[in-house]
């Protein structure tokens, strides 16, 4: 889930729709994030049945740390690659990503597609 790209005070149903996951799966993931202090959940004043989600400062810091860690891993893994090899890989990975998104785009619910 790409929670960092969501607007502040979004609903779990919006997160589920954007990620293509079942709302119950998102609900469990959000509960874990809340319990770790990475996401804040509060009642929606406009809809008492719904909750608004916001990434906390600790959550943003964890995202930054994770992205930095992934960057270091990629730098290490690609250290011996030539620029041409990196470019070819980037092109192939881009195509793969687009093709996967196209296939997954045909499913309203990724879990039901399993």
N, C-alpha and C positions, 0 to 999 in steps of 0.2 A: 504494500500500500504506500502510496506517495502522499503521506499526510502533510508534508511540508509545503505542498503545492495547493492545498486547500485554503480557502479563505478562513479567517478567524470566525469562530462561532458557526461551524458547519454542523449539519446533522449526520448521524451515522448512516442514514439511508443514502445520503449524497456520497459518502465515502464508499458504500457498498456498490452504488451504481457506477461510480467512476472506476472502481477496481474490478468490476465484473464478478464480485464474490457474493455469496449468499449473505443476507443480513445477519443471520445467526453467527456465521464465521467472523464477520466484522465485529459483532457485539462482543464475542469472546476476546478477540484481539484488542479491542478498545479497553475492555475490562483489565487486561494485563497491563496495557500502557498506563492506564489510570493508577493501578496499584503500584506501579514503579515511579509514579510522579512525572511521567513524560507527557501525558495528556491530561487536561482538566475537563471534567464533565459537569455541566450544570443544567438545571431545568430551563427549558425554553419558555419565556414568559408568554409567548404567543400561542404555545401548544403545550399544555402541562404534561402530555403523554410523551413528548419528545425531549431529547437532551441536546444541548449544544456542546460541541467539542472544540477545544483550542489546544494547540501544542504549547506546552509550558517552556519557560526558558531552559530548564533542564533537558527537555525533549529536543529543543533546537541545538543545544550543546552536544547531546548524544548523536544527533544527525550529523553535525559538523565533524565530530570525532570519527564517526563511521565512514563518512566520505573521505576524510583524510587517510584513514587506514586503508580503504580500498585503493586510493591513489598510490600509496606506498607499495601495496601488493602488486598493482599493475606495473609500476615503474620497475620493480624488481624482476617481475616475470618477463618484461619486454626489454630488459637492459641489453641483451645480446642480439636483439633483432635489428636489422637494417631499417632505415627509413622506408625503403620500398616494401619490406615485409610488413611493417606496421601499417602502411597505407593500404596494402592489399587486404590485410586482416580487417581494418576499419571498414573498407568497402563491403567485404563479404558479411561482416557482422551487421552493418546497416541494412543490407538486403535481407538477411535472415530476420532481423527485428521487424522490418516492414511486412514480410511474408507471414510471420507469426501473428502480428497484430491483425492482419487481414483475416486469417483463419479464425482467430479468437473473436473477431468482430462479428462473426456470424452466430455467436452464442450469446443469449441474453444472460445466462448464468453459467459461469465457468465450471462450477462444481457439478451442475447437472449435466454438463458435456462430458464428464469423465466416463 
